[in-house]
Amino acid sequence: MARGSKKPIWRWLFLGSGLLAFAGSAIYGPRLYEIARVASAFYAKTLCSGVFVSGRDAKSVIEEDLLADMTPLLNGVSARIVREPPAVTASVLGITTQKAVYRQGLGCTLAIGQTESSLRAQARALDLGNVVSDSNALWPDGTHVALGGSPEIDASVLKTALDDAFSEPDPERLRRTRAIVIVHKGRIVAERYAPGIGPQTALIGWSMTKSIFNALTGILVGDGKLSIENQGLLAEWRGKGDRRGKISLDNLLRMSSGLAFGEDYDAMLSDVLQMLFLEGDKARFAANQPLISAPGTVRDYSSGTSNIVARILREAKGGTLVDYLSFPRRALFDRIGVRSAVNEPDASGNFVASSFMFASPRDWARLGLLFLNDGVWNGSRILPKGWLAYSLKPTLRKESSYGAHIWIDFPKSEKPRQELNPPIPKSTYYMLGHDGQMVAVLPARDLVIVRMGVSRREGAWSHSAFLSNVLKAF
């Protein structure tokens, strides 16, 4: 999903449900059918990942992730959970049924253009191992967390900041904070979780996933398998006279490809919703969009470009599909002790780099710490030298909020409405995701701050106000 928009973006899914009686009409029928397909796919995928990836109770997933701040008409969706082999089907008033298939290590994938058996066959040879972290070693090397007093931290002020973050001052705009992890000088100094959520609960990052694919891209650049200047990236762009052949990897990472793409969650059947919930090959859908501006001249936030990047990584990595599916764990997660992360692929086998990565709050903090340390972990360089500096370079001179798949300032929707005291250091950068997900990296204070939640209504949550409250304690 996009960068932390707080509008109840799914509210429209059933605004047309009352018109389903007109489904046979030439005007309304096909469009309402497609809306029903999106709704059932969203329901099946969300419920599947919530139950089988996050390990949460189905009732809480339905109430908090599917129905909270949504139109009551979503109650018209029925779902069936199958435990063995794991899958979820969802149907909208019998109009259409969609299935999400769970595979160990890969999470849930919508069976679009593939059968359930073919999806399971894709992962049959996948062996990600079962690496266990040392429970006695201090985090981040192990799982042990020792929260204690520090003369540099005002514990009472920090507690107040967390109390406020988990409070619900406005019943019309619920925050639903699920987890907060605060890392100072490489150690967790504070953390808190909502009921039903714990340190090891894998939670969806939505568009924070994009920043993880920044890191994976950097690894392949460091290995010499990619260059940010590469053009002619896809076979369908290499035809004579095809201007898309001028799109570089740098353009894709900076959302300046020039490709048309509607990142609109309020519009029925927008590009982003069709891509995420109707397309089995999301990268191909995005890559087939027309060029509407010269590459590198306009920044236009597009989840489609992230999924094109995922396909480019697959082709650059080479080898088998299993080699690609194991790449994030082998190249990144295992090297920094991230055990909970799950990158979900689409039916074509490409990772959904725009939206579908899950990880525990502590592991999201580990990933933030890797960035804070300039891509170095315990003396070993994971990201190539200079990669972070490249990533934090503003995309266009006229606007300085976005780098290469990472936010270097809050987007307009997240800008503080009043002056903050204390202010957030200008060197701070962010992974941001829909519903209020955030990993903030503050080099000036040696801090990494993670916040996870389900904050959907506009004005329910303010990242900047929260960060300012936390900074008062340091």
N, C-alpha and C positions, 0 to 999 in steps of 0.2 A: 504493500500500500504506500501511498504517498506520505510525505514528510509531516506526520503528526497532525493532519487536519482533524478538527474536533467536531465536525458536522456529523450528524447521524447518517452516514453515507448510504446505509442500506434501507433507509426509510421508504424509498421509492419502489423497492422491489415488489411490493404488493399494493401500491397505490392503484394499480390497474386491475387488481384481483376482482374487484366488484364488477368489472367489465367482462369477466371471463364468460359470461353468458353470451357475449358477442363473438366467442372464439371462432365461430364458423363464418363470420363475415370476412369478405375479402380485404376490408380495411384494417380491422383490428386483429384478426386471428393470428397471422404469422408473427406479428410483433409481440403479442401477449404470450404466445407460445415460447418465443425466445427469452422473454423476461422470466417465465416460469422455469426454463432450463437453467438460467443463471441462478435463480433462487434455490432450486433443488441442489445444484452443484455446490453453491456456497454452504448450504446447510450440511450436506454430506461430508465435504472436505473439512469444515470447521469442527464438526462433531467427531469425525475420525481422528484428527490430529489431537484434539483435546483429550480424548479417551486413551488412545494408544501411544501417542508421543509424550504428552504431558502427564499421563497417568491420573487424570482427574475423573471425578464422578460425573457420569453423563448428565445427571440432573443439573449440576452446577454449570456445566458447559452450555447447556440449553438456556438456562436462566440468565447467565452472565455474558456469554459470548454471542449468543444467537438472538435472544429476545430483549436484552437490556437496551433501553432507549431506541427500540425499533417499533415499527407499527405493530399493533396487536394482530394484524392479519397474518404475520409470520406464524401464528399458531395454526394456520392452515397447512403447514408442512408436516408430513408424517415421516418418521425415520425408523429404520431397523438396524440394530447393531448385531453383527455376527462375530463371535469371539474366535472361531476356528473354522477356516482361516480368517484372520481379522479383516473386516470390511464394514462399511456403512453405506446403506442405500437411503435415499430421501426422495420423496414424491410430493408434488404440489397438486393437491386435489385430484390426484389420478391423471393429471394432464401429461406429466413427464416424470421420469425417474432417472436419477443419476447415482453413480456408485463411486465411492472412494475406497481404494485398496491400500491396506497397511502392509509394509514390508520392513522387517527388522533392519534398523540402521538407515533406512531411507524415508521413514515416515509414511505419509499418506499421499497417494496420487490418484487423481480423477481418471477413470477408465474411459478416455475419450479417444476414439480411433484405435483402441486396443482392447482386447478381452482381458478379463481378470487373470486367466491362465497365462497369457503372453506377458503381462506385467510381472507376474511372479517368476516367470522363466528368465526375465532380464536380470534378476537379482540372485539367481540360483547359485552362481559361483562366487558371490560376494562374501568375503570373510574379513570383517573389520576387526576381528580379535576382541578381546575383553580385557583391555589394559585397566588396571586398578590403581588408583592413586594411593600414596602412603597416608594412612589415616593419622600417623603420628607427626608427620612433617607439617610445619607451618604453611598455611596458604601464602603464596600461590603454588609452592612446590608440592604441597599435599593438601589435605582436606581440613586440617586442624586450624581453627580460628580462635585466637586468644584476645578477647576484647578486654581492654584494661585502660586505666587512666594514663594520660599523657599530659605533661605540663604545657604542651603546645595546643591542646584542645580544651575548650570549655565544654565539659560534658553536659552541663545543664542546658546550655544554649543549643547544643546539638540534639539533645533529647526533645527540646521544644520544637525544633525544625522537623523532626520525624513525627512527633505527635500531630503537628499541623498537616503534614503530608498525608497522613492516614485518616485525618478527620473529614467529616462531611458537612461543611458549613452551609451548603445550599442543597436542599433535598430535590430541587428541580434540575440540578447540575451535579450529578454524583461523580466523584473523582475515581473511585474504585482503585486506589493504589494497591498493587499486589506485592511489590517488592522494592526495597531500596538497599543498595550496597554502596558503602563509601570506603574508598581505598586511599590511604595517605602514606606516602613514602613506602609504597609497595606492600602494605599490610592492610587488611580489613580492620577498620577502627569502629565501624557501626554497620548494623544491618537490621532489617525488620521485614516481616512477612505477614501478609493477610492470612486469615484462616483458610486452610486447604492448600496453601502454597508454602513451599519450604525451600531451603538452600539448593536442593537438587532438582526442583521442578523445572522441567524444560518449558520455557515460555516463548511464544512467537515474537520475533523482532520486527516483523513487517519490513519496512524500508531500511532498517538497520542492516538487513541482509546485504544491501548494496555495498556497504563499507567493508564487509567481510570479503566480497568479491573484488574489491579494490586490493586487498591483501593477497588474494590468490593470483590476481593478475600480476601483481608486483613480483611474486615468487617466480612465475614463468618468464617475466622480463629479466629477472636476475639470472635465470638459467639460460638466457639467450634464445628462448623459443618464441619470444614475442618482442616487438618494439612498439612503443606508443605512436611511432610515426607510420606504422604499417597501414597501407591502404589496399583496396581491392580485397577486402577481408572475406567476402562471401562469394561463392560461385555465381549466385544470381545477380550480383552487382558487377560482374566482370565483362558483361556484354558490351559490344562496341557502342559508344555514345551514352552509356548509362552513367549519369552523373553521380550515382550513389557509390561508384567505385572510388570517388575522391574522399569518402568518409574515412577518417583515421580512427585508430583505437583511442587516441587522445580525445577526439570529438565525442566518441561514445561515452567514455568515462566522465566527461564534463557536461553531458546532456546538451551538446551543441552539434548533433549530427545533421540537423536540418530535416530529418524525417518527420512527416506528419504523425501525430499521435495525440489522442484526446485523453488526458489524465483527469477525467471528470467523473467523480463518483456520485454526482447528483443526476447525471444524464442517463436516461434509459439506454442500455446497450452501447455505452461509450466504449472506446477502444480498449481501455484498461480492464473493464469488467468482462468484455468479450474475451480478451486475451487470457485472463486469469481463470475464467470459469467455463468457457466454451471451446477453447482451443487445446488440442492435444500436443501441438508443437508451437509453443508460445514465441520462441525466437523467430520461427518462420513467419508467423503472423506479423510480428513487428518489423521484420526485415522487408516484407513485401509492401510496406507503406511507401507512398510517393515522397520524393524530395520536394520540400516547399521553400527552403532557403539554403543558401550556400553553406556547406559545412564550416563550422567554426565561427559563424557570424552572429548566431542567436542562441541563447540558452533557453531551452524549453523543457522543463522537467518531464521526463518520460520513463516510466517503468519498462517500457518496451526495449529501450536501449540496454538496460541491465541484462535482459534475457538474451539479447544478441551477444553481449559480452560472454555470457555463460556458454553459448554455442562456440564462440571463437576459442575459448579456453579448451573446450573439448577437442576441437580440431588441432589446436597447437600441442596439446598434451599427447595426442596420438595414442596408439595402443587400442585395447578393447574398451567396450562400454564399462566393464567392471573396473578397468584401470582408472577411467574418468570418475566413476562413482566413488571410488576410494581415495581420490586425489585430495580433497579437503582434509580428510583425517590424516593421511600419511604426510602431507606436505606442511600442514599447519597445526591442526588441533592436537595431535599426539605430541608434537614437539613443545607445546606450552602447557600441557596438562589439562586441556579442555576435553572432558570425557562425555559431556551430556549433549553436545551439539549434533543436530540432525538437519542436513540440507535436503529438502524434498525436491525430487525431480518431477518433470511433467511426463506425459505418456511416451514422448519421443526419447526420453532418457536425459534430456538437458535439465540442469538445475534451474529452478525458478529463482534466479538471482535477485529479482526485484523484491521478493516478499516472503518466501517460505523457508526461513531458517529458524529453528528452535534451539534454545540453550538455556541453562540455568542462569539465574541472576549472577551467581559467582563466576560462571564461565564468560558471560558477557563482560564482566569486570576484568577477567584475564585478558580478553581481547583488547579492551581499552588500555590495559597496562602495556601490552605489546606496542601499541601506537605511542604511548607516553614515552616508552624507552627507545623510540626511533627504530622499531623493528628488531631489537636485540633482546634475547631471552637467555638469562644466565650465561652471558658471555658469547652466546652463539647468535650469529646474524641470521634472522629469518627473512626479513624484507631487505632488498638490496639497498646499499648505501645511497642516500639521496632520494629514495622513493617517497618518504614522508614529506620532504620539502616540496617535491613535485606535486604531491597530492593536495597540499595546502595552498598551492598557488591559485589565486582567484581565476575563475574561468574567463571572465570578460572584465575589462577595465571599468565599464560602466556599472557593474554590480559585483559585489565582493562577498556574497553569501555562500557561494558553492565552489568547491574545488573539484577533485576527481573522485566522484562517488563518496564524498564526505562533505558535511556542512562546516564552513568556517565562520559562519555567523547564523543566527536564527533567521528563518524565512519571515516574511512580513507577518504571517499569521501568528508567529510566536514572539514577535517583538514586544518588550514590556510596555505597558500602557502608562507607566510613570517611572520616574527616576529611581534607580535601585540604590540601596545603601546597605552593604557595600556593593559597588558595581561588579559585574563579571569581567575578569581580565580579558583584554582584547585578543590574547593569544589562545583563548579557549576554542576548541573545535568539538564537533558532535557527530555521533550517529543518531539519527532520528527516525522514528517509525510511527505509523498510524496508531491511533488510540492512546497516544502519549508515551510511547517508548523512547528512552533516551540513554545513551552512554555519553557523558560529558567528560572530556579530557582537558584538564587545567594544568598545563606545564608550569605556569607561574606559581602555583600552590602545591605542586606535586600531588595532585588529586585526580582520581577517577571516580565518577559518581554515576551510578546506574539507577534508573527509575523505570519500573514496569507497571502497567495498569491497563484499565479499560475506561478511559476518559473520553466520552464521545460528544457530549454537548458542548457547543461553543462557550468558552469562558469557564468550563469546569476545572481546568488545570492550567497552571502556568509554570513551564520549565524555568523561566528566568527568575520568577519570584522564589521558587523552591531553592534554586542554586544560591541566590543571595542570602536566604535564611541559613543555609548550611555554612556559607562562608563566614558568617558572623561568629561561628564557633572556632575558627582557625585564625 
